[in-house]
Amino acid sequence: MRWRRVAGGYVAVFERGDEVVDGLRRLAREAGIRSGFFVGLGAVDRVQLAFWDLERKEYLRTDLEGDHEVGNLTGNLTRLNGEPFVHAHGVVAGRDFLARAGHIMSARVSATLEVHVHDFGAEITRGMVPDIGLNLCKL
């Protein structure tokens, strides 16, 4: 992944084989982003999507293999225990053009992924909310 600063934040270009969530975490660390919002599009050949089961307080996961267009990648960067935290959702579609959506646990770029990150310029942290079972944003 390569990145550079632009007006309002950063542009990151992921290359074939790059891992998306790890790359966004690395960008936040290297650029000093304490919180922000990102959008992106591109293509992946391996992605794990998840759905939060509120009753069971656990993620239900599905792994998708093969070429998929990323129709939308949306999420935010915050801090959890002093480290960058990536919260990403996405919509992907394969050759059948059927969209699948969910929380992106991991994804590997197949061709490219282009992401714009808006840096909020302030720190937003996360903390556990027991009745939800997730580390949610604290303002």
Backbone hydrogen bonds in HBPLUS format (Angstrom, degrees):
<---DONOR---> <-ACCEPTOR-->    atom                        ^
c    i                          cat <-CA-CA->   ^        H-A-AA   ^      H-
h    n   atom  resd res      DA  || num        DHA   H-A  angle D-A-AA Bond
n    s   type  num  typ     dist DA aas  dist angle  dist       angle   num
A0002-ARG N   A0013-VAL O   2.95 MM  11  5.32 163.4  1.98 146.1 148.4     1
A0013-VAL N   A0002-ARG O   2.75 MM  11  5.32 163.8  1.77 160.0 165.8     2
A0004-ARG N   A0011-VAL O   2.98 MM   7  5.64 148.6  2.08 150.0 160.0     3
A0011-VAL N   A0004-ARG O   2.97 MM   7  5.64 158.1  2.02 159.8 166.4     4
A0006-VAL N   A0009-GLY O   2.90 MM   3  5.40 168.6  1.91 129.7 133.0     5
A0009-GLY N   A0006-VAL O   2.97 MM   3  5.40 168.2  1.99 135.3 136.3     6
A0119-ASP N   A0008-GLY O   3.38 MM 111  6.63 147.2  2.50 134.4 143.5     7
A0010-TYR N   A0117-VAL O   2.85 MM 107  5.08 155.2  1.91 146.9 154.2     8
A0117-VAL N   A0010-TYR O   2.83 MM 107  5.08 167.7  1.85 147.9 152.2     9
A0012-ALA N   A0115-VAL O   2.82 MM 103  5.14 166.8  1.83 155.1 159.6    10
A0115-VAL N   A0012-ALA O   2.89 MM 103  5.14 171.0  1.90 158.7 160.9    11
A0014-PHE N   A0113-LEU O   2.78 MM  99  4.92 171.6  1.79 157.0 157.8    12
A0113-LEU N   A0014-PHE O   3.23 MM  99  4.92 141.4  2.39 128.7 128.3    13
A0018-ASP N   A0015-GLU O   2.93 MM   3  5.67 166.2  1.95 149.1 151.5    14
A0017-GLY N   A0109-VAL O   2.79 MM  92  5.21 177.1  1.79 143.9 143.1    15
A0109-VAL N   A0018-ASP O   2.94 MM  91  5.43 166.7  1.96 158.9 162.1    16
A0023-GLY N   A0019-GLU O   2.98 MM   4  5.95 148.1  2.08 140.0 149.9    17
A0020-VAL N   A0107-ALA O   2.94 MM  87  5.50 162.9  1.97 153.4 159.1    18
A0024-LEU N   A0020-VAL O   2.92 MM   4  6.19 156.3  1.98 156.3 161.8    19
A0025-ARG N   A0021-VAL O   3.05 MM   4  6.26 157.2  2.10 147.8 154.2    20
A0026-ARG N   A0022-ASP O   2.92 MM   4  6.14 153.5  1.99 145.6 153.2    21
A0027-LEU N   A0023-GLY O   2.88 MM   4  6.12 157.9  1.93 148.2 154.0    22
A0028-ALA N   A0024-LEU O   3.02 MM   4  6.24 163.0  2.05 147.8 151.6    23
A0029-ARG N   A0025-ARG O   3.05 MM   4  6.29 156.6  2.10 145.2 151.7    24
A0030-GLU N   A0026-ARG O   2.81 MM   4  6.02 175.0  1.81 162.5 163.1    25
A0031-ALA N   A0027-LEU O   2.85 MM   4  5.79 163.3  1.88 153.7 158.4    26
A0032-GLY N   A0028-ALA O   2.99 MM   4  5.61 119.4  2.37 131.0 142.8    27
A0033-ILE N   A0028-ALA O   2.94 MM   5  4.64 135.9  2.13 131.8 140.5    28
A0120-PHE N   A0035-SER O   2.97 MM  85  5.65 160.3  2.01 133.7 139.0    29
A0036-GLY N   A0077-LEU O   2.93 MM  41  5.00 142.5  2.07 137.1 137.6    30
A0077-LEU N   A0036-GLY O   2.87 MM  41  5.00 160.1  1.91 130.9 134.5    31
A0037-PHE N   A0118-HIS O   2.94 MM  81  5.19 148.3  2.04 141.5 151.2    32
A0118-HIS N   A0037-PHE O   2.72 MM  81  5.19 167.1  1.73 166.6 168.4    33
A0038-PHE N   A0075-GLY O   2.88 MM  37  5.37 164.3  1.91 141.4 142.2    34
A0075-GLY N   A0038-PHE O   3.06 MM  37  5.37 145.1  2.19 150.4 147.8    35
A0039-VAL N   A0116-HIS O   3.09 MM  77  5.57 150.5  2.18 149.0 157.8    36
A0116-HIS N   A0039-VAL O   2.87 MM  77  5.57 161.6  1.90 167.0 172.1    37
A0040-GLY N   A0073-LEU O   2.83 MM  33  4.78 133.8  2.04 137.4 141.5    38
A0073-LEU N   A0040-GLY O   2.98 MM  33  4.78 124.8  2.30 143.8 141.2    39
A0041-LEU N   A0114-GLU O   3.09 MM  73  5.63 146.6  2.20 144.2 153.1    40
A0114-GLU N   A0041-LEU O   2.89 MM  73  5.63 167.9  1.90 167.3 164.1    41
A0042-GLY N   A0070-VAL O   3.45 MM  28  5.04 159.7  2.50 125.7 129.2    42
A0070-VAL N   A0042-GLY O   2.78 MM  28  5.04 176.1  1.78 134.6 133.2    43
A0043-ALA N   A0112-THR O   2.90 MM  69  5.90 148.7  1.99 164.3 174.6    44
A0110-SER N   A0043-ALA O   3.04 MM  67  5.64 164.4  2.07 116.5 121.3    45
A0044-VAL N   A0068-HIS O   2.90 MM  24  5.35 160.3  1.94 156.7 162.7    46
A0068-HIS N   A0044-VAL O   2.77 MM  24  5.35 147.7  1.88 169.6 175.0    47
A0045-ASP N   A0108-ARG O   3.01 MM  63  6.06 151.0  2.09 159.1 168.0    48
A0066-GLY N   A0045-ASP O   2.91 MM  21  4.58 128.1  2.19 149.8 136.5    49
A0108-ARG N   A0046-ARG O   2.77 MM  62  5.24 156.1  1.83 154.8 159.0    50
A0047-VAL N   A0064-LEU O   3.01 MM  17  5.32 157.3  2.07 151.2 156.3    51
A0064-LEU N   A0047-VAL O   2.82 MM  17  5.32 171.1  1.83 166.1 169.2    52
A0048-GLN N   A0106-SER O   2.86 MM  58  5.30 165.6  1.88 148.9 149.3    53
A0105-MET N   A0048-GLN O   2.90 MM  57  5.45 159.5  1.94 158.1 163.1    54
A0049-LEU N   A0062-THR O   2.95 MM  13  5.46 151.8  2.03 166.7 166.4    55
A0062-THR N   A0049-LEU O   2.92 MM  13  5.46 155.2  1.98 156.3 159.0    56
A0050-ALA N   A0103-HIS O   2.78 MM  53  4.87 132.8  2.00 133.3 146.7    57
A0103-HIS N   A0050-ALA O   2.88 MM  53  4.87 157.8  1.93 154.1 148.3    58
A0051-PHE N   A0060-LEU O   2.85 MM   9  5.19 147.4  1.96 145.3 156.1    59
A0060-LEU N   A0051-PHE O   2.84 MM   9  5.19 166.9  1.86 150.3 153.5    60
A0053-ASP N   A0058-GLU O   2.91 MM   5  5.48 167.8  1.93 150.5 152.6    61
A0057-LYS N   A0053-ASP O   2.67 MM   4  5.53 127.1  1.94 146.9 163.9    62
A0058-GLU N   A0053-ASP O   3.35 MM   5  5.48 148.9  2.45 134.0 141.0    63
A0069-GLU N   A0093-ALA O   2.83 MM  24  5.34 152.3  1.91 162.6 155.5    64
A0093-ALA N   A0069-GLU O   3.01 MM  24  5.34 147.5  2.12 141.9 151.9    65
A0071-GLY N   A0091-VAL O   2.85 MM  20  5.46 134.0  2.06 143.5 156.5    66
A0072-ASN N   A0091-VAL O   3.41 MM  19  5.21 151.6  2.49 139.9 137.4    67
A0091-VAL N   A0072-ASN O   2.91 MM  19  5.21 151.6  1.99 146.1 150.0    68
A0074-THR N   A0089-HIS O   2.93 MM  15  5.41 170.7  1.94 156.8 159.8    69
A0089-HIS N   A0074-THR O   2.78 MM  15  5.41 169.9  1.79 170.6 174.1    70
A0076-ASN N   A0087-HIS O   2.89 MM  11  5.37 147.1  2.00 143.4 152.6    71
A0087-HIS N   A0076-ASN O   3.01 MM  11  5.37 168.4  2.03 163.3 164.3    72
A0078-THR N   A0085-PHE O   3.04 MM   7  5.18 160.2  2.08 145.1 151.4    73
A0085-PHE N   A0078-THR O   2.85 MM   7  5.18 154.2  1.91 139.5 137.5    74
A0079-ARG N   A0124-ILE O   2.90 MM  45  6.21 139.9  2.07 146.4 157.8    75
A0126-ARG N   A0079-ARG O   2.85 MM  47  6.13 124.1  2.17 164.1 172.9    76
A0080-LEU N   A0083-GLU O   2.88 MM   3  5.37 159.4  1.92 154.5 159.4    77
A0083-GLU N   A0080-LEU O   3.07 MM   3  5.37 167.5  2.08 115.9 118.7    78
A0104-ILE N   A0088-ALA O   2.79 MM  16  5.42 163.9  1.81 134.5 140.2    79
A0090-GLY N   A0102-GLY O   2.95 MM  12  5.79 152.8  2.03 156.3 164.0    80
A0102-GLY N   A0090-GLY O   3.11 MM  12  5.79 146.8  2.23 153.2 162.2    81
A0092-VAL N   A0100-ARG O   2.86 MM   8  5.40 162.6  1.89 159.2 163.6    82
A0100-ARG N   A0092-VAL O   2.78 MM   8  5.40 151.5  1.86 157.6 167.5    83
A0097-PHE N   A0094-GLY O   2.92 MM   3  5.46 164.5  1.95 122.0 125.7    84
A0138-LYS N   A0125-THR O   2.84 MM  13  5.62 155.6  1.90 154.7 151.1    85
A0127-GLY N   A0136-LEU O   2.96 MM   9  5.53 150.3  2.05 145.1 151.3    86
A0136-LEU N   A0127-GLY O   2.89 MM   9  5.53 136.2  2.09 152.1 139.7    87
A0129-VAL N   A0134-LEU O   2.94 MM   5  5.80 151.4  2.02 151.4 157.0    88
A0132-ILE N   A0129-VAL O   3.00 MM   3  5.58 146.5  2.11 120.5 130.3    89
A0133-GLY N   A0129-VAL O   2.74 MM   4  5.76 160.0  1.78 157.5 162.9    90
